[in-house]
Amino acid sequence: MTPVRARPQVPPATVARLPAYLRTLDVLAAEGHLLTSSEELATRAGVQPALLRKDLSFLGTYGRRGVGYDVPHLREQIGRVLGMAVPQRLVVVGVGNLGRALAGYAGIAQRGFTLVGLVDVAPDVVGTVVAGLPVRPLEALAELVAVQGATIGVITTPPSAAQHVADLLVAAGVTGILTFAPAVLHVPDDVDVRSVDVASELQILAFHGHGRRRAVDGEGA
């Protein structure tokens, strides 16, 4: 019997670019395109064609010479690699301004995710309805995750509460955490954490902007 060869693991840098490719393919499909070239897809996604072709090669996709890529098939393939073939259900913990904004963000559903629960600790917030969902108390988090089958938790709490919330999410069974709290989270190896620190990103932009201004001033001196 011929052994089955395992597909090479997709590098993290490639995985990070796949959502942009999928978003671009969604736009192409909405415009009625059935085929696209690597040049068009790369330009719209903001990468070089050679890099795009290399990324897609890890998926076993090479396109057809003179024809390009089949848009519906490539959308399905990238979605499958990203795990979107399985329903992704998420809960948001922390229903302040950011939590409310995320709850009302249409892009969550458009990207194939389903928001199934909102959780907070503030007495004046618990029991209210946001984006059609009742805000549950923190004590109900484990039950909410179990009943709704949530696999992803989104943390929008103050930094001081983030680790406690992460511990509760892990104990409840979520396997992925997206945190907006500027704090380092410690979780088991089988739980993935993605951090979004808006202030840090702004500081990096400020650094690069300052460097460009200094270069211009130096050249003009």
ABEGO torsion letter per residue (X at the ends): XBBBBBBBBBBAAAAAAAAAAAAAAAAAAAAGBABBBAAAAAAAAGBBAAAAAAAAAAAGBAEBBGAEBBAAAAAAAAAAAAGAABBBBBBBBGBBAAAAAAAABAAAAAAGBBBABBBBABAAABGBBBGGBBBBBAAAAAAAAAAAGBABBBBABBAAAAAAAAAAAAAAGBABBBBABBBBBBBBAABBBBBBBAAAAAAAAAAAAAAAAAAAAAAAX
